[in-house]
Amino acid sequence: MAYYRDLHEWLDALEAKGYLNRIRRRIDKDTEMHPLVRLQFRGLNERERKGWLFENIVDVRGNKFDIPVALAVMAPSRAVYALGMAVDAPEQIAGKWAEAQTHPIPPRVVETGPCQEIVYEGRKLDEAGGAGMLPVPISTPGFDSGPFLSSGHWVTKDPETGEYNFGTYRGQIKSPTRIGLFAFAYQDVSQHWKKARARKMPLEAAIVIGCTPNLSYCSTARLTSAEYPIAGAIAGGPVELVRCKTVDLLVPARSEIVIEGIIPTDEVEPEGPFGEFTGYMAHRAPDKFMNVKCITRRRDAIFQAFLSQFPPSESSVLRGVGLEGLIFKILTVDKKMKGIVEVALPDAAGSHGVGVVRMNRAAGADPMAALNIIADMPRAAPKILVAVDEDIDARDADAVQWAMSYRMQPHRDIQIRDIKVSTGLDFSLAPPSSREQAAEQRGSAILIDATRKWEYPPVSLPRREFMDKAQEIWRELELPALQLKNPWFGYNLGSWSEEDQADAERALRGEHYATGEVRKTGRARPAGK
């Protein structure tokens, strides 16, 4: 199947699969939109989450917009993410990521593209209201300082190498022609800005809004190489790029909206506050901003936004699944480690603070070696890392806690070590009042080997055939639909004798008295006096 050509085809695919809520009633983008979609992340199972398309948009002042808003359409769940990666199931995502990073496809430059069907520049830009023509929602009404671009894919070019960055950073709408930019110092756009500043020149930028999933996924995945070629590999063909109208940059030709501009390097201004992925409001601090020179769009443009802030969210799925793929590639391809089955970054931890690696020790997996490789990753390492066996559901906190309770001993199976601090938004490092020093604080990680070190008795649940029969009866009784957690049936873990099994089989035949007679022959006097 050919990959999706644009956001429109992607939304059609979501709707065909039952993954899209199309809302035609009037919705206030500033006070109603994000709260409505937020409910599904606080009140529904992940499998029930969908993307949303709002077709009748107003703002808090009653102004109407001619551009619909697509919200949480890239990654409301891992099932949707798998669809965007063009694989059949979430379990295949990590392998697709590894393949795409190993075999990138260079982009192709074209003369024109739908993203430039309408061009607003100069007086026309002013008359249209600049950024005010776009239905940018307020993400955390009651706390955010204004509308922010949450899915703005910022395109910049390294002044030294010419290498592109296609990264997602938040953008505060400050005026019709000025947009704030928040990015950590280590992120690519900040590195480009520093190099431009050293040359005493501004940094050209473009903000891409609304594109195909492969581009959004690459933009949020903390890739170690260029995003355009890897996005091409995900799609199975080159990404088509078109040159911007007012800056020397290439952007995806089939984007919905592109904002072009200049980022000054000789001054910064306060940006924020904004609700962040950690589940807390991010502080206001001096940072970069862009002066808008031009806005281009499709005639039938759709504004697309991510749902971030408190986890779980679309943002936690986006970042988490991408980082899982990166870590899986590092362990299995770069480090050639054997027995690595899965890397899981739980949504509830913002796909950032906790990591679980499922592995098969019998296949050669070394739990602590794997966890230390992850802990060495610059600015991406979770501070709680857990290794579990292949039979543990790495995405189920109950299963992971069970493994930690009965498959490890703290004195033997835990390490605590230093890691590079990844974000000043982690208020466990320093209080908000001293946030400037947070990035300089010592960060640490706890590494837990919660795998079995030897054979165990069977899991104390009924064998599978009995649980399968129980499900048949459950359905006959028309009881509520089940969402079974692993493990949901018992299985042998090696420490189980033929005698033990014979006893169990007799019990199933109703011959347990015979077992009692056998036990009588084993009587002996108690030890001691």
N, C-alpha and C positions, 0 to 999 in steps of 0.2 A: 504493500500500500504506500502511495506517495505521502510524504510528510505534509503537514498543514502549511498552506501558503501564507496565511496571515491570521490575525486574531479572530477575524470573522469566521474562518473555517474552523478554528479551534473551538469557538463558542458553539457552532453548529454540531461539532462532534460531541461536546459535553451534553448538549440538549438531547441528542440522539441516544446517548447512553444513560439518560436520566440523572445527570450530574449538574443540572443548571436550574436555578429558580429564576424565572423571568417575571419581573415586577412592573406592572403597568400603572399602578396607583401613584399618586403624587408623593414624592419622598423628599424631605429636607436633607440635603447633603451634609449640613452642619450639625444637626441635632438628632436625626433619626436613622441615617443610613448605617453608620458603624455600630450603633447600639443594636440594631436589628440583626445584623450579621454576627455580631459578637455572641448573641444568644446561642447560636448553634455550637460555638466552641466551648460554651459553659454548660450546655444542657443536652447535647447529643453525643452519642458514640461516634468515634472517628468515621466509621463506615457510613454513617448517615449524613455526613457533611457534604455540602454542595457549593458550587460557585453561584454567584448572583449577578443578574443583569438588570439594572434600573433604567427604565426608559422615560420616566417623567420626573425631571430633576428641578428642584428649586433650592435657593439658599435661604439663610435665616431672615433675609430682608424681602423674600418673595420673588426675587429675580429668577427667571426661567432660563434654562440652558438647552441648546439644540444638540448637545452631545450626550449620548447615554454613558452610564458608568458601569463598568464590569469590575466587581469586587470579589476577592478571594477565588478567582477562577483558575489560578495556576497550581495551587497546591492546598486545597482544603483538606485533602487526605492523601495517603500514599497510593491509593488506587488511582486517583486523578493524576498524580505525579507519574505513575507508571504509564498511563495513557500518553502523557506529554513526552515521555522518553521513548515511545513507540515500542514498548515491551508488553508482554501479556500479563505479567503479575509483578507486584512489588518486590518479590524475591529476586527478580532479574535486574533490578535497577543498578545495583552495585557493579555487576558484571558489565552492563552497558556503559557505565561511567568509565570503568577501567579501559574498555575497548576504545571509547571515544578519545580518551586522553592519550592512548598509545598510537592511534591511527587518525590524526586530525586531517581535515579537508580544508585547504585554503579557500578564503572567500573569493567572490567574483565581482568586479566593479561593473556597474551598468550605467547608462547615460541618464535615465530618468526612473522615477519610481512613484507609486501611489502616495507616498508620504509627502510629496511636494505638489499635489494637485491644487492646493490653495496656499498661497504665500502671503504672509503678513509681514511687511517691512516698512520702516520709516513711518510716514504719516498714517498709512493704512493700519500699521500695528497699533498706533495710538488710538485711532478711531474705533478699532475693534475691542479695545480694553486690555490689550496685552494679555498677561497671564490670567487676568480676570475673566476672560472669555471661557476659560477651562473650568469644569465642575470639580475642582479639587476639594475632597471632603475634609472635614475636621475629624481626625482619627480618635481622639480621646476628649469628647466634648465635656467641658467643665474643668479641664486641666490644661489641654494644649493651648499654646499662645496664638494659634491660627491654623489655617489649612496648611498641610505639608504634603509634598510629593512623597509618597511612600514607595512607589514603584518606579521612580525616576532612574533610568539606566544612563548614567553619566559617561559620556565618551570623551576621553582626553588622550593626548599623545605625548609620550616621553620626549622632552626637548633634546635629549642626547641621542637616543636610539631610534626614535620614530615609532616605537612599539605602542600599540593601542591598549587602552584599558576600557573595558565595558563593564563598569561596576555600579552596583545599586547603593545609593546614599540618599539620606533624607534631604528634602529641599523645602525650606520654609518660604511660603509666598509672602513677601514683604511689601511689594508694590507691584503695579502692572508690569514693570520692567526690571525688577530685582528679586532674585531668589537666593535664599541662604543655602549654604552647603555645610553639612556636618560630616566629617570623616576623621577617623583616628589617624595619628601621625604615621603609623606604619602602612596604612592603606595606599594603594597605587595612586589615586588621585592626589593625595597629599604629597607623595614623593614627586609626582610630576610638578606640582605647585612649587615645591621647594627648589627644584632644578630651574624652573622658570624664574623664580625670585632671584636666584643666584646670578642669572643672566640679565636681571633688571628688565624683565619683559612680562607682560600678562600671559595668562594661560587660556588658550581657546578651549571651548567646551560645547558640547551639545547634549541635550537631555532627550532620550528616546522614551516615549510613553506609548505602551500598547504594541506588543510584538508576539511572536510565536513562543511556545513554552521553552524550546531548546535555548533560546537567547536569555530568557528570564532565569532559567536554571543555571546557566553558565555565569551570569552576572552576579549570582548570590552564592556561588559554590567555593569561593576562596581558592580558585585554581592557581596553579603555579606556572601556567603558560597562557598564551593569548586566548581570549574567549571566542572570537569569531571562528577560528578553525575547529575548535572542539564542538561548538554549536553545529557546524556543518557536518561533523561526524555523527552527531546524534540524529540529524535529519537525513543522513545518507546522501547529501549533496551540498554544494557550496552555498553559503549565505550570500545573497545578492546585496551589494552595498552601493549607495549613491552618494555623491559629493554634496556637502552642505552648500547653502546659498551664500553665506556670509563668513564662514570660517573654513579653514583647510582641514576638514575632518570627513571621514566616511561613516555613514550610518546605515542601518538596515533599510533597504528600499521600500519594503512593504510594512513599515511601521505605521502606526495610526497618527501620531503627533510627534514633532521634533521641535525643541526649543533650542535656538542657537544663541551663543553669547560669549562674553569675555569675563574671566575671573581675575580681578586685580590681584597683584602680588605685593603691593605696597601698603595695603591696609586690610584690616579685618573689622568685624563688628559683632555685637552680641547676637547669638542664635539660640533658639529654644525658649522655654522648656518644651519637651515632647515626650509622650509615653513610649518607653522603649521595651525591647524584647525580654529584658530581665524581669519585667512585671512591675517596674517602678518608673516614676517620672525622671527623665534625664534632665540635668541641670542646664541653666543658661550659661553660656561661655563664649568668649570671642572665637570666631571662626570665619571661614571664607564666605564669599557671596559672588553671584554671577549677575552681570548686567546684560539684560536680554536685548539682542539685536534683531532677532527674526523668529517667527513661529511659522512652521509649515504643517500642513495636515492633509489627510484624505477628505474628500467631500463627505463621505459617510463615516467619519472618524468616531471611534469609541474610546473614551478615557478609561484606562485600566489602573487599578490600585491594588496594593497588597493590604491585607489585614495583619497588623503586627501587634505590638504592645504586649499585654499579659499573655503568658503561655498557658495552654497550647494555642497556637494561632496559625494562620497561613505562613507567616514568617518562620515560625519554628519548624514547620515541615520543609519549607524551601531550603533554609540554611542547613537543617539537620540532615536531610537526605543527600544533599550535595556533599556535605562534609563526610558523611558516612562513606560515600563512594570514593572520596579522596583518600581517606584513611585505609579503606579496603585495598585500594590500588597500591598504596605505599607498603602495606604489610605483605600482600601476595605477589605483586609484580616487582616493585623496587627492591624489597628485602627478601623476596622469594621464601617467605615463611610458609610452612606446611600446616594443614589442619585448621586454617582460619575459615569459619563458616559464615559469620555475619558480624557487622559492626552496627550497634544501635545507640543512637543519641536520643534519649526520651524527650518527647515534646514538653512534658510537664516541667522539665529543667531548662526550657528554652533552647533545647538541642545544643547546649553549651556547657553546663556545669557537671553533667553526669554522662559517662560513656560505659557501655557494656559490650564486651567482645565474646561472642559465642564461638567455641572452638572444640576440636576433637584431639585430645591428647594422644590417642592411639595412632593418629595420622602424623604425629610429630610436632604438634603445637607445643610451644613453650610459653606458658601464661605470662610470667613476669617479663620475659624478653619482649613480648608483644606489647604489654602495657607500658614498658619503658620507652619503646619506640614512639608510641603515641604521646607520652609525656614530654618527649624531646621536641615535638612539633612546635615551631615558633608561633606563639599567640593563638593557638587553636586547641590546646590540650584541655580537656575537661579536668576539673580538680578532684573528681571522684571517678576512678576507673576500676571496673570490675571484670574479671574473667570468669566465664561460666562454661559448663559443659554443653555438648551438643543437644542434650535433651531438655535444656532450660530455655523457656521463651524469653529472649533477651529484652523484649518490649513489654513484658508484664512485670510490674514491680513486685507483685506477690511472689512470682516464681523466683525472681532474683533474690528477694529477701529470704526465701526458703533455702536457696543455695548458700547464701552467706551465713545462715544460721547453722547449717549442718554439714557443710563441705569445706570449712576453713577454720583455722585457729589463729586468732590475732597475733600471738607471739611468733608464729611460724610463717604466716601467709600474707602479712601486710607490710608494705613499705610506705614511708612518708618521705617525700623528696621535694626539692625546689622545682618550680616551673616558671616560665616567663609569663608575666601577667598579661592577659589578653584584652582586658577592657577596664577603663576607669568607671564603667557603669555598675561594677560589682561593689555594692556598698559594704560588703563584709571586709573589704580591704582597708577602707578608711571612711569616716563619716562624711556626709555631704558637705559639711562645713570646711573640710580639708581635702576636697576632691582633687585639687591641683596636684597633690602628692600621691594620689592613688596609683598612678601608673608607675611610680618609683618604688612602691611597696614590694616586699618579698611575697611572692606567691608560692603556694605549695599544693601538692596533690597527694592523695592517698590511693595506693595501688593495692587491690584486693584480689588474691587468687582464690576464688570460690569454686574451684574445680575439684573433682574427686581425685585423691592421690592413690587410691587402691580400690579393689572391688567392694561394692556395697550390697546389702540385701535388696530385694525387689521393692519398688515403690508401692506403698501400702494403699493402693486403690484396686477395685475389681478389675480383672483382666478385660481386655478389649471386647471380647465376644459378649460378655455380660453387660458392658456399658452400651454396646451397639443395640442389644435387645432392649435395654432400658429406654433408649431413645425412641425405638419403635413404639413402645407402650406410651411414652410421653406424648408423641404425636397423635396416637389414637385417642388420648384423653383430651386433646386440643388445649394443652397447657401452653403458657406463653413461650414464644420463640426463644431458644437457647443460644447463648454465645459462649461456647465452652472455652475454658482456659487450659493450656497445657501446663502440667500433665492432667489428662482427664481419664486415663486408664492406667492400670499397673503394668510394670514391665520389669524384667530381670536385669539386675546390674552386676551379676557375676557371683556374688556370695550367696549361693542357694544350692543345697545339696539334693541329690536324687531322693534321699529319704524325706526331706522337707516337701519335695514335689509330690512324692507318693502319698504323703499324709493329706495334702491339699486335694488330690484327685479322689481319695477315699471320701473326703468330706462332701465332694460334689456328687458322689453316688449314695450319700446317706449312710456311709459305713464308718462313721466316726467312732463308734463303740470299738470297732476293731483296732483303731489307733490307740484307744485307751488301754486295750489289752496289751498291745505292744509296749506301751509306756510302763505298764506294771512290771514288765521283766527288767526294767532299768532301775528298779528301786535300790536305794543304798542308804546307809546311816548318814545323818547330817555330820558335817565336819565340825570339829571342836568338841568340847566337853558337853 
